[in-house]
Amino acid sequence: AARVAARSAAHLADARAVLDEVAVADLAGLLHEGAVEIAALQRLSPARQRLAVRAWIRRRGLPLPDTRHLRRVLGELTAARRDAQPCVRWDGVEVRRHRGWLYLLAAAPPSNPPVSMRWNWRPERERERGGGRRPAGERVLGRPRKLAGGGLAAANVPLQLGAGLGSLRLRRDPNGPLDGDRLPDQLELRWRGGGECLQTEADGPRRKLKEVLRVCGVLPWMRERLPLLYAGDALVAVADLAVDAAFQAGPNCSNRWRLEWCDAPLRFGVMESVARGVVGV
């Protein structure tokens, strides 16, 4: 009996290994930039669809769905209208549909955005040289300090956004789009509140931020999660996507900087990511 049980266990392990290999091979034909193509997924048998979706989630190291949630992913999401944006959630995991693709998110964005925060971004040596504009009467500190609303900022370090949104940092770049001489020592991080506008070209019109994000191909559920940098009441930059013309470096600028969004969540649709970088960055 012990031999029979051991032999059965070995056969089951072999079968499981074969199924895993099939799932990985199927997944390779479905994935593009981390998203699963729905049309290609639906060409598989139902059993292979389930295996492929589990392999996709397992590859990301996220909790696997139970049978009910997996059925919803393969039913509600794949059968939804192309212009619909359904979402299936479990254990802090989300699967969303956008156009013909499924997107896997590590965690659902919180219902309330993080607090606004002031950022002493300029390295100490730059401030000592007097680089950049400083609002009249402003006192800039080189150590972390508590801010109104609970925000905490520190000089010379990346700005942590929290909520799984990564961090921002400004670094010198000979091809950077930002003119460091036009920036104050202290910037402020804010989140979309509606009605924001941006002028991405010096001789162009001011455009609604909603339109800029659509042109950039930002995924709908990420449009409220983009960090906005302000100098006073002036919008400087929209994450690492766009810079307002008032702060763009001219051809003779020698103090160029680039805003980087480190460990940023997935922001662009598969077929729209080619639009990235066309608005003053």
PyMOL commands that set and color helices and strands:
alter all, ss='L'
color gray80, all
select helices_A, chain A and resi 2-28+38-42+46-59+67-79+124-128+148-150+180-182+209-216+220-222+245-247+273-275
alter helices_A, ss='H'
color red, helices_A
select strands_A, chain A and resi 31-32+35-37+87-90+93-98+101-105+117-120+145-146+152-153+159-160+167-172+178-179+186-190+197-198+207-208+228-231+234-238+242-243+256-262
alter strands_A, ss='S'
color yellow, strands_A
deselect
rebuild
show_as cartoon
